[in-house]
Amino acid sequence: MNRNILVQNIRDYESRQWDVIVIGGGATGLGIALDAVTRGYKTLLLEQSDFAKGTSSRSTKLVHGGVRYLAQGDILLVTEALHERGLMLKNAPHLTANQKFVIPVYTYWDVFLYTVGLKFYDLLAGRLSMGKSYFINRDKALEMLPLLKPDGLKGGIVYHDGQFDDSRMAVSLAVACVKNGGTVLNYFRVNTLLKDGKGKITGVQARDIESGTEYKIHGKLVINATGVFADEIHRMDDPSSRQTIRPSQGVHVVLDNSFLQSSSAIMIPKTDDGRVLFAIPWYGKVVVGTTDTPLDTVTLEPTALDEEIDFILRTAGKYLIKPPGREDVKCIFAGLRPLAANPDNPEATKEVSRRHKITLSSSGLLSIIGGKWTSYRRMAEETIDKAIKAGIIEKKKCVTGDFSFYSNNNHLRSDHLKIYGNQAAEIEEMTAEQPALGELIDQRLPYSRAEIIWICGNEMPRTLEDMMARRTRSLFLDARASRDAAPEVAGIMADELGFSQEWKTKQIADYNRLTRNYI
Ligand SMILES: Cc1cc2nc3c(=O)[nH]c(=O)nc-3n(C[C@H](O)[C@H](O)[C@H](O)COP(=O)(O)OP(=O)(O)OC[C@H]3O[C@@H](n4cnc5c(N)ncnc54)[C@H](O)[C@@H]3O)c2cc1C
């Protein structure tokens, strides 16, 4: 993951044609790039910011079929996602976990409804089931969730789903692409689609944001995997194209684990206003969310609305003995769902589907919108299959169903370094040689100096934010602590990556500004 070498690949290929060019480095684009490169296509992915800077670092962090989609009767979506859940837990065990959830129930009708519903959920998971669901009585429910309010509680339904680290999964995908011969670049923005005399797409014009250099890059297939930004690329293809995305904002707050004091998560299937609310243990904290607010504009750095934060805290307070207040919040983060709109009625939120849609324009632009992190692998397979069917690229078989991000020969750790998979030992060796590198960047965060150095050498962070938000999850776990650690981390990064004192000063100032959006 050396950016200079990867940029050189583009120069070396200037007079030749890539097989596949992917625009967008979130879950969807990175999944497609890995699918393409492992099938044997010459593959390039361009991301305008950092990998997973968009929605893909701002999810609820669930690898799930979606209990709520089951309630909506979307059996196909749930079945597909449950299958993918199983594959993701098998293929990326270092970044995923089997998470126990409890649905607290307050009426005997709900006991019946959720027991039956979750049995069906288990059934749909088939042989990739993560454990059976079952009813627990009131005492057992309070034992599992000691800080759940006991008033009116009849019991709980326990079920299993997957949990993961979204942005580290994205980085793992990027690293795997490069290891398999692909070229993936962050801070590389596509500005124009190149076309031939007949109006067929022949490549992209893209700008290296770091150097300012523009490149004309030619390819057989161009894929638009830009999430909520997909309509911008559609308009590059056809300025009169219709709206296909209906963005919807989801907000989460991160609290100290003292509000939950449990390794089990809480799932409230229907809050007062009919939403789903999760409180999920994550890296020693609790992630609580989410909301669903339709928006008209899209941005890479969405801001949570006060009413969204208040709604989450108020609702959590209805179920928890210790109600959280604004002062207890460690981080607030907002993400935009790239929901596929009904093109005949883009404002109709009820018709918005959670399933992905793949379209091929008359000029040959292949676009994929919507979907879920959990289903990224299947979405990628379907996208490349569609290009093969359309005769754009030659037929090659998908191999990602068995693509392991983690060598089974290695013992899977249970400590903090588990997230580095096979390479955790390299970090241990660094701290064994120089114990000072084992010191934490801040006592409130789990990351050591050695990890920062290792990440610089292996995962292509280009800014302080890349390191704090997406390589480590410092920003998401405790935004204030991450701001306090910023000068030290920026110093280590400058030394490791050869950046100047000016770079360091600017990064710290930029990061201070950014954290205000998360506090
Ligand atoms: C609040 C919330 C909670 C969610 N929770 C879950 C969950 O728990 N589990 C789950 O399975 N799914 C979840 N999802 C859904 C999941 O996160 C998304 O479906 C997924 O992350 C979308 O990925 P993407 O790659 O399509 O979009 P993005 O991650 O937004 O990536 C698109 C990328 O394209 C880049 N781009 C745009 N224009 C250009 C250009 N011109 N040149 C180069 N690059 C460009 C952007 O910078 C961006 O990084 C959640 C979504 C939200 C909003």
The ligand as an SDF file (V2000), in Angstrom:
LIG
                    3D

 53 58  0  0  0  0  0  0  0  0999 V2000
  -26.7910    5.2310    9.5110 C   0  0  0  0  0  0  0  0  0  0  0  0
  -26.5080    4.0070    8.6960 C   0  0  0  0  0  0  0  0  0  0  0  0
  -26.3790    2.7800    9.3240 C   0  0  0  0  0  0  0  0  0  0  0  0
  -26.1120    1.6360    8.5600 C   0  0  0  0  0  0  0  0  0  0  0  0
  -25.9130    0.4690    9.2020 N   0  0  0  0  0  0  0  0  0  0  0  0
  -25.6380   -0.6410    8.5040 C   0  0  0  0  0  0  0  0  0  0  0  0
  -25.3600   -1.8500    9.1830 C   0  0  0  0  0  0  0  0  0  0  0  0
  -25.3220   -1.9120   10.4180 O   0  0  0  0  0  0  0  0  0  0  0  0
  -25.0980   -2.9430    8.4280 N   0  0  0  0  0  0  0  0  0  0  0  0
  -25.1270   -2.9180    7.0660 C   0  0  0  0  0  0  0  0  0  0  0  0
  -24.9520   -3.9640    6.4610 O   0  0  0  0  0  0  0  0  0  0  0  0
  -25.3450   -1.7730    6.3880 N   0  0  0  0  0  0  0  0  0  0  0  0
  -25.5820   -0.6320    7.0810 C   0  0  0  0  0  0  0  0  0  0  0  0
  -25.7770    0.5440    6.4300 N   0  0  0  0  0  0  0  0  0  0  0  0
  -25.6510    0.5870    4.9760 C   0  0  0  0  0  0  0  0  0  0  0  0
  -24.1930    0.6520    4.5210 C   0  0  0  0  0  0  0  0  0  0  0  0
  -23.4200    1.4160    5.4090 O   0  0  0  0  0  0  0  0  0  0  0  0
  -24.1350    1.2480    3.1270 C   0  0  0  0  0  0  0  0  0  0  0  0
  -24.9950    0.5450    2.2860 O   0  0  0  0  0  0  0  0  0  0  0  0
  -22.7290    1.2060    2.5280 C   0  0  0  0  0  0  0  0  0  0  0  0
  -21.7740    1.6860    3.4230 O   0  0  0  0  0  0  0  0  0  0  0  0
  -22.7130    2.0340    1.2600 C   0  0  0  0  0  0  0  0  0  0  0  0
  -21.4370    1.9450    0.7130 O   0  0  0  0  0  0  0  0  0  0  0  0
  -21.1080    2.6500   -0.6720 P   0  0  0  0  0  0  0  0  0  0  0  0
  -19.7730    2.2140   -1.0670 O   0  0  0  0  0  0  0  0  0  0  0  0
  -22.2170    2.4040   -1.6330 O   0  0  0  0  0  0  0  0  0  0  0  0
  -21.1450    4.2100   -0.3410 O   0  0  0  0  0  0  0  0  0  0  0  0
  -20.0200    5.0990    0.3650 P   0  0  0  0  0  0  0  0  0  0  0  0
  -19.4270    4.4390    1.5190 O   0  0  0  0  0  0  0  0  0  0  0  0
  -20.6180    6.4480    0.6110 O   0  0  0  0  0  0  0  0  0  0  0  0
  -18.8810    5.2120   -0.7330 O   0  0  0  0  0  0  0  0  0  0  0  0
  -19.0030    5.9870   -1.8980 C   0  0  0  0  0  0  0  0  0  0  0  0
  -17.6730    6.6410   -2.1550 C   0  0  0  0  0  0  0  0  0  0  0  0
  -17.6430    7.2180   -3.4490 O   0  0  0  0  0  0  0  0  0  0  0  0
  -16.7390    8.3070   -3.3830 C   0  0  0  0  0  0  0  0  0  0  0  0
  -16.9300    9.1940   -4.5380 N   0  0  0  0  0  0  0  0  0  0  0  0
  -18.0160    9.9480   -4.8050 C   0  0  0  0  0  0  0  0  0  0  0  0
  -17.8150   10.6530   -5.9410 N   0  0  0  0  0  0  0  0  0  0  0  0
  -16.5700   10.3480   -6.3950 C   0  0  0  0  0  0  0  0  0  0  0  0
  -15.7830   10.7660   -7.5180 C   0  0  0  0  0  0  0  0  0  0  0  0
  -16.2440   11.6610   -8.3860 N   0  0  0  0  0  0  0  0  0  0  0  0
  -14.5460   10.2390   -7.6650 N   0  0  0  0  0  0  0  0  0  0  0  0
  -14.0630    9.3280   -6.7880 C   0  0  0  0  0  0  0  0  0  0  0  0
  -14.7620    8.9130   -5.7020 N   0  0  0  0  0  0  0  0  0  0  0  0
  -16.0020    9.4040   -5.5130 C   0  0  0  0  0  0  0  0  0  0  0  0
  -17.0910    8.9660   -2.0630 C   0  0  0  0  0  0  0  0  0  0  0  0
  -16.0550    9.7850   -1.5930 O   0  0  0  0  0  0  0  0  0  0  0  0
  -17.3740    7.7650   -1.1680 C   0  0  0  0  0  0  0  0  0  0  0  0
  -16.2620    7.4080   -0.3670 O   0  0  0  0  0  0  0  0  0  0  0  0
  -26.0130    1.7200    7.1560 C   0  0  0  0  0  0  0  0  0  0  0  0
  -26.1450    2.9660    6.5330 C   0  0  0  0  0  0  0  0  0  0  0  0
  -26.3650    4.0920    7.2930 C   0  0  0  0  0  0  0  0  0  0  0  0
  -26.4690    5.4220    6.6440 C   0  0  0  0  0  0  0  0  0  0  0  0
  1  2  1  0
  2  3  1  0
  2 52  2  0
  3  4  2  0
  4  5  1  0
  4 50  1  0
  5  6  2  0
  6  7  1  0
  6 13  1  0
  7  8  2  0
  7  9  1  0
  9 10  1  0
 10 11  2  0
 10 12  1  0
 12 13  2  0
 13 14  1  0
 14 15  1  0
 14 50  1  0
 15 16  1  0
 16 17  1  0
 16 18  1  0
 18 19  1  0
 18 20  1  0
 20 21  1  0
 20 22  1  0
 22 23  1  0
 23 24  1  0
 24 25  2  0
 24 26  1  0
 24 27  1  0
 27 28  1  0
 28 29  2  0
 28 30  1  0
 28 31  1  0
 31 32  1  0
 32 33  1  0
 33 34  1  0
 33 48  1  0
 34 35  1  0
 35 36  1  0
 35 46  1  0
 36 37  1  0
 36 45  1  0
 37 38  2  0
 38 39  1  0
 39 40  1  0
 39 45  2  0
 40 41  1  0
 40 42  2  0
 42 43  1  0
 43 44  2  0
 44 45  1  0
 46 47  1  0
 46 48  1  0
 48 49  1  0
 50 51  2  0
 51 52  1  0
 52 53  1  0
M  END
$$$$
